[in-house]
Amino acid sequence: MNMRPLVWLLLLGGLSPASALAQNSIYGVAGIGFPEEPFGVHARSLGGGSAAFDALSALNPGTVADFGRLAASVSIGEGFRSYTAGDTSVSGLRETRFPFGLMGGKIGGTPISFAVSYATYAERTFDLRTTGTEVLRGDTLGISDKIASDGAVTDVRGALAMRPLSFLKVGAALHLLGGSSRLDVQRTFSDSAYLPYAESSHLVFSGVGVSAGIVLRLVPAVEVAAAARVNGGLSSQLGNQDLGSVKLPVELTGGLRLMIPRSGVSWSSTATWRSWSRAQPDLVAPTAAFNTWDLSSGIEIHDHDVGGRGLPLRVGVRYRQLPFSNRAAQPTELAFAAGSGLVLAQRRAEIDVSLEHFQRTGGGADERGWQIAAGIVVLP
């Protein structure tokens, strides 16, 4: 019996879970996985509202021009979730991740700044179990399948940027997509005369993308930003077998930031559109791929007083559409965020923290939970 088609269906999102156990999101089962964003903790605490202007995020390569000295950052996230899918309800799920890291600085003797970053592009960790029947040698047998995946698609970005004018930042970047996923496939039969089947495989991903972006200061208190990214296909290999590729989206980003002079208050918003429907021809029914909007906005009070000490106060909100579903309806996510930061060691280090509450609905499921993130920025 050849079980390879089960693995192919898993890759292309052709299975609907009867029971999904431990995974980073119930919405990560379909398509290429659960899409993540290349946000630093500062941007996350604003709901992603500042991402188009944030040099410590990797959404807009034009922001890399802000690096005047060497800086490095890394973040860690802890998630707590529960979900309902069909007749299955699961709570008490928890995962720890290192979703984002970045290093940037100035190229000596030139007006050019650089940054190298890594981010999770799509999360592919889940434990999927289905039951059904199959006819073998004229007998109708009950079958139970378990398919577990542990891994992710990662995005490594190298970016260059400069300020050709004092009010303008421009940049471009190359993205290398990679990563892997371990697949464990098991099938058991209701008749003990049929031996169970088990297989473990290693799936490897690869792809390339390019992006470009600008940040333009219209007046001292108003900035706008724009970025575009074009991706090729995400290729997959299982051992020596080429499983083909899934088309990845074109991405268009715009941003607006307002700074109120002498008040220490800034408001920023970022919007990103992605053409995920390009992946539809590469997916197996019933999985559907949808174009998505990601809308976020946040306010930061830079000198908010906490216990007699000036700490920034950051709050934000984010709404986004999710790209994959095994139903005709497109899932969505609504998240509220807050956070702050602390400068240490004579401004040679900064610690940022964020807290997000999210709810994802649609596609026959409902998921909600909390995400706590902490990041450290070091300036040697």
HELIX and SHEET records of a PDB file:
HELIX    1   1 ARG A    4  LEU A   12  1                                   9    
HELIX    2   2 ILE A   26  GLY A   28  5                                   3    
HELIX    3   3 VAL A   41  SER A   45  1                                   5    
HELIX    4   4 ALA A   51  PHE A   53  5                                   3    
HELIX    5   5 PRO A   61  ASP A   66  5                                   6    
HELIX    6   6 TRP A  276  ASP A  282  5                                   7    
SHEET    1   A 5 SER A  19  ALA A  20  0                                        
SHEET    2   A 5 PHE A 126  LEU A 136 -1                                        
SHEET    3   A 5 ASP A 139  LEU A 165 -1                                        
SHEET    4   A 5 SER A 113  GLU A 123 -1                                        
SHEET    5   A 5 PHE A  34  PRO A  35 -1                                        
SHEET    1   B15 SER A  19  ALA A  20  0                                        
SHEET    2   B15 PHE A 126  LEU A 136 -1                                        
SHEET    3   B15 ASP A 139  LEU A 165 -1                                        
SHEET    4   B15 LEU A 168  PHE A 189 -1                                        
SHEET    5   B15 TYR A 197  VAL A 219 -1                                        
SHEET    6   B15 VAL A 222  ASN A 231 -1                                        
SHEET    7   B15 GLU A 251  ILE A 260 -1                                        
SHEET    8   B15 VAL A 265  ARG A 274 -1                                        
SHEET    9   B15 THR A 292  ILE A 301 -1                                        
SHEET   10   B15 LEU A 313  GLN A 321 -1                                        
SHEET   11   B15 THR A 332  LEU A 344 -1                                        
SHEET   12   B15 ALA A 349  GLY A 362 -1                                        
SHEET   13   B15 ALA A 365  VAL A 378 -1                                        
SHEET   14   B15 ALA A  71  ALA A  85 -1                                        
SHEET   15   B15 THR A  88  ARG A  97 -1                                        
SHEET    1   C 5 SER A  19  ALA A  20  0                                        
SHEET    2   C 5 PHE A 126  LEU A 136 -1                                        
SHEET    3   C 5 ASP A 139  LEU A 165 -1                                        
SHEET    4   C 5 SER A 113  GLU A 123 -1                                        
SHEET    5   C 5 PHE A 100  LYS A 106 -1                                        
SHEET    1   D 7 SER A  19  ALA A  20  0                                        
SHEET    2   D 7 PHE A 126  LEU A 136 -1                                        
SHEET    3   D 7 ASP A 139  LEU A 165 -1                                        
SHEET    4   D 7 LEU A 168  PHE A 189 -1                                        
SHEET    5   D 7 TYR A 197  VAL A 219 -1                                        
SHEET    6   D 7 GLY A 233  LEU A 238 -1                                        
SHEET    7   D 7 GLN A 241  LYS A 247 -1                                        
SHEET    1   E 2 ALA A 288  ALA A 289  0                                        
SHEET    2   E 2 PHE A 324  SER A 325 -1                                        
SHEET    1   F 2 ASP A 305  VAL A 306  0                                        
SHEET    2   F 2 ARG A 309  GLY A 310 -1                                        
END                                                                             
